[in-house]
Amino acid sequence: MRDFKPLPDLPPPTASTGAVGWARANLFSTPLNTLMSLGAFYILYIALVPLLDWAIFSANFVGNDRNACLTGGACWAFIGNRLPIFTYGSYPATEYWRLDICFALLVFSFGPQFFDKFRYKMQLGIFSLTAFPVICFFLISGGSFGLSYVPTDKWGGLSLTLTLAYVGIVAALPIGIALALGRRSEMPVIRTFCIAFIELWRGVPLISVLFMSSVMLPLFLPEGMNFDKLLRALIGITMFQSAYMAEVIRGGLQAIPRGQYEAAQAMGMSYWKSMGLIILPQALKLVIPGIVNTFIALFKDTTLVLIIGLFDILATVESAITDPAWGAVATEGHVFVAMCFWVFCFSMSRYSQNLERKLHTGHKR
Amino acid sequence: MENATSNELAVQLSDVNKWYGDFHVLKDINLNVAAGERIVICGPSGSGKSTMIRCINRLEEHQAGQIIVNGIELTEDLKRIDEVRREVGMCFQHFNLFPHLTVLENCTLALIWVRKMPKSEAKDVAMHYLERVKIPEQAEKYPGQLSGGQQQRVAIARSLCMSPKIMLFDEPTSALDPEMIKEVLDVMVELAEEGMTMLCVTHEMGFAKLVANRVIFMDMSQIVEENNPHDFFDNPQNDRTKLFLSQILNH
């Protein structure tokens, strides 16, 4: 009989050979490849040089009117000059500090979530979903605690965009979960209601939802009864997005094997306990990409409120670029808006990837 | 192994019938299981054996007949279903561990949320049973990091944590590699020796010979034959049983 001796583990072969080796292998491996690489470099060169020149080297960064921007480069001075309006809208300038506190709180409640070593993620998450919106509401709206009242038609700019998006996100997720569970319910009344709700809202464009909320809804309300335009827009956006959210989450619920429900039942768990402790944590984890996709869509859809006369960041910039005190600054304005949206959407995307990696419990990686 | 002495009935099925749509999946099932008795149920696939034991903890509903578990009759009444599930533990073919929780959390979850046990106490109970299935060192791992045999042992420990009076096993070794079957069967044999009432759907005939008080053979939605293991294997009465045994034993 021969003894079985396992072979020793060997280290994997090293693949990297530095930047030159990489370029030789990937860019200049054959004559055709070399030709194509050089062509690509040339196209990059003719596109990037004027762009960098416009955006940075010939750009103007300081100034108070069109005379500061005569060099032909980008007129960032315009953005700098109007930054308060873009950020705070027509909120009274003496009360800017209230919005500043909210911005600081926003950074404080989400910044630490990006660090793996931070230990109070759960508590901070609960804070940002519950206390944070309430604090911000009292701060921004005022009318109590000695703060002067600021009506919602003074709200605007980036702070309005963030308000719309934040409320939409925080409200659409739980409503979406409830609708998804309801649509899979065995009780016919609840199931029918949820299906009708989802299909109704999903089948209507957001623009018409907003129009209806601002133009048609008051017609159906009794004389003299009216509620805030911003509130109506918020309800419209929330309902609309929660229908989408419900379908994303239902996708996750359907991916959970039947055995998980059975194991929970066999251990004597009630419907709510098995959903809350076993099914939903797994289902939500599965559909994080879909959820974040919906959040990002919602964030960008908030720009549609400009059609009902709310001045979010895009609408504020749109009206500022027509100011005759500045020349043709439409490009700068739109680039600025695009950058603002990109920063927030990209952060959400990074955060979701971070979350996915952390919640991964299998052994394949 | 000795026959169970207690006459108290743990599970009582009388004229149980069940249909999946038009398909009659259980036909007039009558079965009495005394406390401490160990039953092995075998039969070809689709014969209704899994459905039968799944009716005992109401994972499946029966449409006619009577099922009484530990003196409680199973009806639509959710309270009774809860009471029965409190007494009955179950292990599945595919383990059905919760992949988002660690092994320890899998075991303590129901103790904390269903039995309202304090966390530290629940942890002690869970570690006790993990030691019994010989994997206390895996407590902090996730199910996805364990082998199939280890996962099934965790599933057994998870059920035992709820201190059930009756254990149901639904083909616990069918999804396992040959080398892992033994480690799971060893745990089940130990459990049997301690006097647990067990109903096992399995094709492990060695296990049946070793621990079963009775072997039940099912085919075509009904109980074809039941007997003590000795007579069941050496002297089957029914032709269908003989054919089945010749197919599973002769290769």
Contacts between the chains, C-beta under 8 A, distances in Angstrom:
chain1	res1	chain2	res2	distance
A	257	B	94	7.8
A	257	B	96	7.7
A	259	B	92	5.9
A	259	B	94	5.6
A	259	B	96	3.9
A	260	B	96	6.2
A	260	B	98	6.8
A	262	B	59	5.4
A	262	B	92	7.0
A	262	B	96	6.4
A	263	B	90	7.9
A	263	B	92	6.7
A	263	B	96	3.8
A	263	B	97	7.5
A	263	B	98	7.2
A	265	B	57	7.9
A	265	B	58	8.0
A	265	B	59	6.2
A	265	B	85	7.1
A	266	B	57	5.7
A	266	B	59	6.6
A	266	B	85	6.4
A	266	B	88	7.6
A	266	B	89	7.4
A	266	B	90	4.2
A	266	B	159	7.8
A	267	B	85	7.3
A	267	B	109	7.7
A	267	B	110	4.1
A	267	B	114	6.6
A	267	B	158	7.6
A	267	B	159	7.7
A	267	B	162	6.4
A	268	B	82	5.9
A	268	B	85	4.2
A	268	B	86	5.5
A	268	B	110	6.6
A	268	B	114	4.9
A	268	B	162	7.2
A	269	B	110	6.5
A	269	B	113	7.0
A	269	B	114	6.0
A	273	B	113	5.5
A	273	B	114	7.2
A	277	B	109	6.3
A	277	B	113	6.3
A	278	B	98	5.5
A	278	B	109	7.9
A	281	B	100	5.3
A	282	B	98	7.7
A	282	B	99	7.0
A	282	B	100	5.2
A	285	B	100	6.7
A	359	B	100	7.4
A	361	B	99	6.0
A	361	B	100	5.8
A	361	B	142	4.0
A	361	B	143	8.0
A	361	B	144	5.9
A	362	B	99	7.0
A	362	B	142	7.1
A	362	B	144	3.7
A	362	B	145	7.7
A	363	B	142	7.7
A	363	B	144	5.1
A	363	B	145	4.5
A	364	B	144	7.8
